């Protein structure tokens, strides 16, 4: 029978420093959350009544194997469907698209299949094949019984399949949306495909209100800001481990889910290699599903970039215990930016084995990226006003600039259930990332007319990373209290090698770029061959316990992580050790979740981030000092609702992060500076009306420099952090045309500053995107889905700013077309 259903202490602060006031923050946080939730029970009751009054809902289940379609139907409706596997074996469906009641939609799915649905007393259905029963094949009507779902909780999504109900939270394991004491969201592979995203950055920066791009779309690499703090690609994890993804751009072909945690995460994931504090991103790789998958996609994007992507999945064995998932893609052609072209080749193989107690999975991932004329952003010299934004298609890079990278990753994981309540696991991974590039990094705008002073620099080298983790999770009870205990130990070792050739400074212009012959005479003072540049070892031990009271009404989580950081920096020409670092720190976390109803949860938490101690600048009198890892602290409160087809969350937070400053009088460098971000976030996702789905939200940020060198800029706005960020994406299933869905998106970012004194600012900007997809509803076994998206529909030019004071040109208008065929 089958069923488908639903670090050491930072340097001592100056005496004049004013400590943050968590109690005051918590008071106004509680007031805001209380007001925003005052009518939550009424909303829950209204939503339930609405759902009962209007049982019809939107369906978009594509043609294909009936068994997979029934699983999707159950996840969409929450209706239980019981059947014998022999009934649906080798049976296909033409799918269902449009607005139907659950019963009518099931009837459409079964049309022409010879299978019929028998209503059951519990509101579900049992399937039978009358013809088979008459032949005596044993396919008699199924009894009215309740059977257990064979769907994995990880596959559960909100209506539309864009957002998953489960996230992976490192040490705490997999947690459902309502049980997470933090602000988190998980984007699915369906959303990635429908958005035609070719990188992780495309999804995060376009759909989440807490995230913005920290580097231009025409650059060779991606980076983000989360809650106003920069997060580089090197701090994105793969299946829970850092250091295994390409440093420059992370392709989306092998991605099953993107877990985004907003805010610090040292207890959950350990210290990030790049020291990120604003948030954590984890990539989960694809695995073979129960139904065979053979999908081919043809792609086109302006200016003339073409591509092809193949996705194959199969399971083998008597119980489908073995699985293989293969993704391969080739993309090549010109981008919308002058003189720029890109080429990407990728191949990933994901394999897994699962039995009652043992689960094994592994990945081999290869990605090869090449780009001609990658464009970097600008700094603006002091005293120079921010110039008018140029045409987004203008590229100031030279035609001989390039970026060439290869990333190879191996990953493996073993889980074994020692008992029904105790699971031990071990993971191991390695990555080799080679790079060779020539570019003009970070030119400086020196005049109001857009003159840029820049250099040409070639760099080559590699990152080699080995990482792993062991641990166990156990469920137990002490009297009426249930526990979920997690213990882990992890280690990452990374070696960075670098060589460089630098050339002379030259002048160009953001409106009229200067084309130069290739420079061939290097500057000896800054030129050296490839050698060791840095070596770092990150090692930690962690323990956490989630205590559940009153049958889950209250869940209290606490934990500690002891982190050690070892680092060595080498002189580029002699390979002599110039800085050696070995320090440790302990980071705690505590969180509480209260579930007054099945659809509502309230939470509060405290958590820290950990960053490697900085190296003082050369002009500081204590330039040789070594600083311990420093902590960034976050207080957060929030609420979440899950109405079945729609979910939403509201959160309010405060993040305080130490900042290195040099005293203007004594020239002593210390961690006595402070940057404080206070924010309020709202987000929602799922179906809000028949055939209408929304995804997006709004983030309000009050980011201040609370302690600066000499107090000069105290109270100023933090660099590159707007007061307002908003995203809203919508989908509408056009009722007059079965299979057609129109899409739209708006992205807004408020005014930002480029300097600590707040004298140079970037205006607010708004971008509009438009798209559609159409699935051909035929009886063919090869359904075709056509997708089209236009980003920056009105081709509005705008500046963007990041927390480093970098000035970036917003993305140019671009058209993307894809055609996907299931064989």
N, C-alpha and C positions, 0 to 999 in steps of 0.2 A: 504493500500500500504506500501511496505517496500523497503528500498534501502540500498545498501552497497557501501561505498566509503572510497574512501579514508578518673665603681667601684670607689671609692675614688682615689685621686692622689697617685701614688706610692712614695716611699721614694725619697727624693731629690738626684739626681745623683752627683757623685763626680765631682769636677771642671775639672779634667783631662779627663773626659769622652767626646768622640767625638760624637756629635749627628749624626744620620743618615741623609743622604742628599736625600730626596725624589725627588727634582727637577732633580738632576743628574741622579737618577735612571729612572725617567720618560723619560728623553731625550734618554738614550740608549735603553729603552724599546720601545719607539716610533719608533726609527730607525730600530730595529730588526723586530718589527711587520710590519712596512712598507715594508721592504725588503721581508718578507715572504709572503706578500699579493700582491706584485707588479703585479703578473699575475693572480690574482683571477678572474677578469672579463673574461679573455681569457679562464681560466679553466672552468668557468661556461658555456661559449658558446660552448667550445669543448665537454663538457659532454653532453649538450643538443643535439648537433649535433650527437654525438655518439649514444645517446638513440633513436633519430629519425631514424638513419640509421640502427640500429640493434634493432628492436622491440622485438625480442625474449629475454627471460630472464629465470632464473632458478626458478623452482617451487618445493616445497616440502610440499604439502598439503596431510595430512594423510586421510585414509578412515574414514568415519563417517557420521553424519547427514549433509545433503546437505546445510542446512541453515548456519551452522557454517563454512562450507567450502567456501561458497560464501562470507562471511565476510572476511575470510583470503585472498581469491583471490583479493577482492577489495583493501585491505590494501597493498597487494604486488604490484598491477598494477596501482592503482589510477583510475581504470576504474569503472564507475558507472553502477550498475546492479539494475534494477527495477523489482519488482515481487509482486504478491499477496501471502500472507502468506499461503493460502490454497494450492497453487501449490507445495510447498516444505514440507508441513506437513507430517511427517512420511516417508520422502524420504531420502535414503542414497546414498552416492557416494563412488566409489572405490578410490577416490583421484587422484592426479596428481603429478608425480615426474619426473623431467628432465627439459630440455630446450625447451620452446615453445613460440610462439607468444601469446599475451593475448587472441586472439580469439580462437586459437587452444587449449590453456589450458582450456578455459571455455567449449569447446566442449568435452574434455576428462572428465571434472568434471561431465557433464550432461549425459555422455554415459550410456545408459541402464536405465535411470531414467524416460523416457517418457516426459521429459521437453526439450524444445528447446529454443535457444536464437535468438532474432530478433534484428539486428543492428539498432541503433538509430542515428539521425543526430548529436547528441552531442558527438559521439564516444563511447557511452555506449551501453548497451544491455537491452532489455526487455524480460522477460521470459514468455512462455505460454506452456500450455499442450494441444496439438491439439486434443487428444482423448477425453479429458474432454469437450472441446469446441463442438465436434461433438455430445456428449451425452446431450448437453444443460445444462452443469453444471455451466455455467456462466464464464468459463475460456477463454474468448475471448482474442485475442491478445491485449496487453496493448498499449495504445496510446503513441506517442512519446512525453513524457513530462519529465521535470526535477523534481526530487523528492529529499527531504532532507535526508541526511545520518542518519541512526539510530545507527551508531557506535559511541562509546564514544571516545573522543580525547585521553583519557588515554590508549586506546587499540592500538593506532597507534604506529608502530615500524618501524625501518629501516629494509631493506631487510634482511631476515634471522630470524627476530623476536628476536634478541639477546638484542637489545638496544631500550628502549622506547623513544619517542619524548617528553614526559612530565615528569617533576620532581615535587615533593612536596617540597616547600621551606619555610616551617614553616609559619611565619607571612605573607609572600607574597602569600601564597596559591600555586595552581598548575600553573606552567609556562612551556611554550614550549621551546625546546632546543635553538632556535635562540633568544628568548626573555630574557634569563637569563644573568645578567651582571656579572657572575662568571663562573669559570670552574666547570662543573658538568656533571655527566653521570648517567643513570639509567639502571640497568641490570634486565632482565626479568626472570620469572619463567621458560620459555623455555630454556634459557641459563643455568640456575641452573640445570635443569633436564638433558640436553645434556652433561654438564660437569660432571655429577654424583656427584655434590657437596652435602655433608651432613651438611655443616655448612656455615655460611655467610663468615667466614674467607677464606674458600676454593675458593670462587669466587673472593673476593677483592684482595687477595694476589697473585692470579695466573693470573689475567687478566688486572689489571690496573697499568700503569707505575708509578703512584704517590704513590702506596701503597706497603708496604712490611710487612711481618710477624715480630712482635716484640717478639715472643716467639716461642719455638720449636714445631714441629708438634706432638711430642710424649708427650707433656705436657697435663695437665688437663684443661687448659684454653687457650683462644685466646686473642691476642692483636695485634695492627697494628701500623705502622708508616704511616702518610700521610704528604707528603711534608717534611719528615724528622723529624716530631714531633710525639711522642707516643700518641696513642688513645686506651684506654682500652675498653673492652666490656661494661663496665658500662656506657659508653658515647654513646652507640648506642640507637637511639630512635625507638619506636614502634608507627606507625601511628602518628608521630609528638610529642610524649610524652616520656620524659626520665624516667628511673627507672623501666621499665616494662618487661625487658628481663633478661634471666639468666646471672649472672655475669661471669660465666666461659666460656661456649660455647653456641652459638646461633644456634640451628638447623634450617634447611632450609625448612622443610616439609610444614610449613604454610605460606611461603613467596611468595608473588606475584611479588614484585619488590624491588630492593635495590637501594635507591637513595644515591649517593655519591657526596658530595659537597667538593671540594678541597679548603682548606683554612679556616680561622676563620669564625664564624657564630653567634656571640652573638646577633646581632639584629634579626636574623631570628628565632633562636631557644631558646634564653636565655642561661644562663650559664650551661655548662655541669657539672654533678655531680663530675666527675673526673678532670675537668679543662682542657680538651683537647683544643688545639689551632690549630692543623694542618689540621683539617677537620671535617666534620660531616657525619654520616651515619644514614639513616632513613629506617626502614623496613616497607613496606606496606603488609598487610595480604591479603590472598586469599578471593575472593568472588565468589559466584555462577554465572556462565555465562548463557546466554539465552538458550543454548543447554544442555541437561542432560549429566552429566559426571560420568562415573564409570570406574576407572582405577586402576589396581593392578600392582605392580612392585616387582619382586624378585631381590635381590641384593647379590653380593659376592665381597669381597675385601680381598686381601692378608693381613695377613697370612692365616686366616681361618674365617674371619668375615662374617656372613650371616645376611640377613635382609629381611623384607617384608614391603611394604608401600602401603596403600590404600588411594585413593583420590576420593571423591564422591561429586557431586554438583547437586543441583536441584532448580528449581524455581517453585513457585506456584501462584495461583490466576489467575483471568481472563486476567490480563495484565502482568503476571509474576512479580508482585510487591514484592512478598516475596521470599527470597533466603536463602539457607543453604549450606554451604561448610564444609565438614568433612575430616580431614586428620589424619591418624593413622599410626604409624610405630613402629617396633621392630627391633633392631639390636644387635647382640651379637657375640662375638668370639675374637680370638687372632689377634693382630696387627703385623706389620712387626718387632716390637721391642722386644728384648729378655724379656721373662717373663711378657709381658704386654698383658692385655685383656681389652675389653670395652663392656659395655652394655648400650643401650639407649632405652627408651620407650617414645613415645610422642603421644599426642592427642590434636587436636585443632578443635574447632567448631566456624565457622564464620557465622553470620546471618545478614541479611539486609532487609530493607523495603524501597521502593522508590515509591513516587507518584509525581505528578507534582510539588509540592512545598516542600514536606516533605521527608527527607531521614534519616533513622535510621540504624545504624550498630553496631555490637558488636562482641567480641571475648572472648572465654575461651580457654586458652592455658596451657597445662601441659607438662613438660619435666622432665624426671628422668634419670640422668646420673651416671654411676658407672665406675670406672677405677682402675685396679690393676697395681701397679708399675708405676705411672706417673713420667715422667722424667723432671727435671728442668735443666736450663743451668748453666753456671759457671761464676765466676769472675776470673780474672787473677791477681795474686799478683804483686805489683810493682817490677820491676827489673827482672821479669820472662818473657822470650819470649813466644809468642803464640806457643804452641806445634803443631805437625802435627795432622791433623784431624783424629779421629778414624773411624772405620767402623760405618756407620750410624745405623746399627741394634743393636749395643752394648747399653745396658741400665744399668746405674750405680745404679739405684734405687734398694731398697730392695724389696723382694717379699711380705713383709708385709705392704709396703706402699700402700695407696689407696686414692681415692677421691669419695665421695658419695654426690650427690646433688639432690634436688627437687625444681622445680620452678613452681609456679602456678600464672597465670595472668588473670585478668578480665579487659576488656576494653569496653567502650561504647561511641558512638558519635551521636549527633542529629544536623541536619542542617535543617533550615527552611527559605524559600525564602519569606521574608516579602513583597517584590515586585519583579518584574522581574530583578531589579538592586541592591537589597539589600538582603544579606543573613546573618542570625545570626546562630551561632553554639556554642555548648558546648560539651566538652569531659571530661571523667572521667575514671581513671584507678587505679588498685592496683596490687601489686605483693608481694608474699612471697617467698623468696629464702633461703632454708636451706642448710647448708653444714656441712660435717664432713670429715676430711682428715688427713692423716699422710704422711709426705714426708720429703725429705732432700732438703730444699730450698737454692738455690744459693751457692753451694759449691765453695771453692776457690782453684784454681790450684796453688800449692805452689812450684812445681819443674818443670824443663824442661822435665822431663820424664813422666809428667802427673799425679803426685800425687795430690789428692784432699782432702782437709780438710772440713768436713761438719758435720751437726748435724741432728738429727731426731726430728721432731716437729709434734705434733698432735694439730689441731685446729678445733673448732666446734662453730657453731653460726648461725646467720641469718641476712638477710636484709629484712626489711618490709617497703614498699613504697606505698604512696598514692599521686596521682597527678591529675591535671585537668587544663582545660583552657576554657575560654569563650571569645567570640569576635564577630565581624561582619566585613563583606567586602561589599563595596558599589561601584558602578560605577555611575559616574555623569560627567557632562560637564560644563565648564565655558567658554562660547564663543567657540572658535575653539579648546580648549584644553580639552581632555578627562582625567578623573581621575579614578584610582583604589585605593580606600582608605581602609586600614586595621587597625583595632584596636583590641588589645587583652590584657588579663590579665591571668597569670598562676601562679600556686603554686605547689610545690612538697615538701613533708615531708618524710624523710627517717630515720629509726632507725636501727642502726647496733649493734648487740650483738655478743660477742666473748668470748670464753673460750680457754684455752691452756694448754698443757702438753708438756714440753721440756725434752729431754733426752741428754745423753752425746755426746760430739764430737767424731767422728771416722774418720779414713783414708780409702780411696779407690783409684782407679786408672781408668782413662778414657779408657785405653786399656785393663786392666785386673781388672774388678770390684771385690770388696771383698764382699762375701756373709756372713752376720752376723746373729746370732740368734736374735730374736726379743727382743729389749731392753724393760725392764719393770720397771726400777727404774728411776723415774722422778727427775729432778733438781728443788728443791723446790723454788729457787729464781725466776724462770721464769714460774711457774705453777700456774694457778688460774682457778676457776670455771667460768661458763658462766655468763656474766653480761653485762650491757650497756657499749659500747665502744665509740660510737659517735652518735650524733643526729644532723641532718641538715635540715633547711627549706630554700628553694629557692623560691623567689616570685618576680614577675616582671610585669611591664606594658609597652606596646609598641604601637607605631603608625607609619604607613608608608603610603606613597602616591606615586603612579607611574603616572606621567604626560605624556601623549602621544600627540605629535605634528605632524602636517602635515600627518594625516591619518596613524600614526604609524611609520613614517620615523625616528623620534627621540623619545625615551622613557627615561625619567629621573625619577629615584627612589631615595627617601630620607626617612630616618626614624630615630627614637630614641627609645631606650629601657632603662628604669630605673630598675635596678636589686638590690634586697636586699638579703643578705646572713646572716643567723643566724646559728651558729654552737656551739655545746657543746661537749667537749671531757672529758671522764671519766677515773679515775684511775682504772686499772684492778682488783685490790684486794679490794679496799674500795668503789668503785663507786662514789667517790667524784669528783666534777667538777674540772679538772685541767686546762682547757682553755675554755674561753667563747668568742664568736666572733659575732659581729653584725655590719655589714657595708654595704654600698651601693655604687653603681657606675652607671654612665650613658654611654652607648655605642652608637655611631652614625653609620650611614652607608649612602653612596651615590654612585649611579651607573648610568651610561648612556649607552644606546644601540642605535646604528644607523643602520638602515636597508636600505642601498642604493638599494638593489634588494631583490626579494622574497627569494633568495637562500643564501644571504650573510648578516651577521651582524657583526658589530664592537662594542666593549664594553670597558669600563674602570670603575673601582670601587675602593672604599676605604671602609674597614670594619674592625672591631675589634673582638677579642676574650676576654673573661673575665675568670679569674682563681681566686679561693679563695686565700687570702693572706697566705703565708707560715708561719710555726712556726720556729723560729730561733733554731739552734742547741744548745744542752745543754752546750757546751763549749764557747758559745758567751756570752759577758758580758751583752747583752740585751736579754737573752733567754726568758724573760717573755713578751717581746713586742708583740703587736698584729698589723699585717699589713693589710691594706685595700686590697680589690681585685685589682689585677694588670691586665693591658691591654696589649694584643699583637696586633700589628697593621699590616695590609696588604694593599699594593698598588698592583693593578693588571690591565693589559691591555690584550686584546685578540681579536680573530676573530673566527667566526664559519661559516661553509657552510653546506647546506642541499640540496643535489642533488636529493632527492627523495628516491633513493635506497641506497645512501651512504652519511654519514655525517663525518665531521672532525672539529677539533678545534685546535687553537694555542694560547698559553697564556704565559705571562711573568709576574713575580711577585716578590715582596720583602716582607718578613715577619720579623719583629723585635720583640723579646720577652725579657722582663726583666728576669734576673737570680739572685737568691739569692747568695750572697757571704759574706764571713767573712774576714774583713780586717786583714792581717797577723800581723800588728803592734798594732792596737787598739783593736782587737778582737771584733769589732762591726759588727753585721750582718745587711745587708741592701739589697735592691733590685737594687743596682747600677751596677750589671753585665748585660751583654746583649749578646744575640745570634741572628745572622742575617742570614736568608736564602734567597738567590736570586736564581731564577730558571726560566727555559724555558721548556715548555711542549708542545708536539704534540700528538694528539690522533686521531684515525679514526675508523669507524665501518660501516659495511654494505657490499653490493655487488660491487666488482670492475671489474668483468668480468662475462661472462655467467657461472653460477654454481660455482663461486668462491667468498667466503666471508672472509673478514679480520676483526679482532678486536685487537686493541693494540695501542702502542705508545711508546714514549721515553720521559724521564724526565732528564734534566741536572740540577744539584744542586750545588750551590756555598754556602756552609753553613760554617760560620765562627764564632768563639768566639771573639767578638769585644771588650768586656770589661770583664776582669777576675780579680781575687783577686791579688792585687799588680801588675797587668799588665803582670804577668809572661807568660801567654799563649795567650795574645792578637794576633789575626791573625791566630791562629791554626784552623785546621778543627774541626767542631763539631763532638762530639762522635756519632758513629753509623750511620753517614749520608754519603752515597757514592756520588761521583760526577755524576754517571750515573746509571739510572735504565731504563730497556727496556723490554717490553712484546710484543709478537706478536702471535696471534692465527689465524689459518686458517681453512677453511672448503672447500672441493671440492666435488661436486656432480658428482660421476663417471658416465659419459654418457653411458658407455657400459652396466652398471648394474643399472636398475631402482630401486630407493629406497636406494641405497648405498651412503653414504657420508663418506669420510675419513677426519680426523682431525689431526692437529699438533699444537704444541705450543713450544715457546722458551722463557725463562725467564733469563735475565741477570742483575747482580748487580755488581757494581764496588767496588774497594778497600775501606775499611772503617777502622776507628781507634777505639780502645777500651778505650783510655785515653785522657785527655785534652792536655797533652804534646805531643801527637802524636808519642809516642815511641813504642806502641804496635798496630800492624795492622793486618787486616784480608784480604787475597787476594780476588780478584774478582772471581766470579763464574758464570757459565752458566748451566741451566738445560733444558733438552729436554723432551717433552711429546709427546705421539702418541696415536691415537685412531681412532675409526670408529663407525658408527651406520647404521643399516639396517632395513628398514620398509618393511615387507612382503606385497606386493601389490597383494591382492587376492580379490575376491568378498565377502569374509567373512565379517560379521558384527563385527568381533572381531580382528581388526588389531593388529599385534605384532611388537614392535620396540625393537631391540637388540642393546645394546651399550657396548663398551669396551674402556677403557682408561688405559694407562700405564704412570705413573708419574715417572720422573727421569729415563728415558729409559736406559741410559748407566750406571746407578748406580754410578754416580760420587759423591764422598764424599767431602763435603765442610763445612767450618765454615760460620756462619752468625753472625752479631753483631747488637745490638739495641742501642737506645740513652741512656740507663742506663749503658752502658759499659758491658752488658751481652754478653757472648759467647755462641752460640747455634750451635748444629750440624744440618746440613740441612737434609731434609726429605729423607728417604730411598726409594728405588724403590718399587712401589706398583702397583698391578693390580686390577682394578675394573670392574665388569661385572654386567649388569642389563638387565632384560627383562620386558617390560611393555606391558600390554594387556588392550585394551579398550573394555568394555563389552556393 
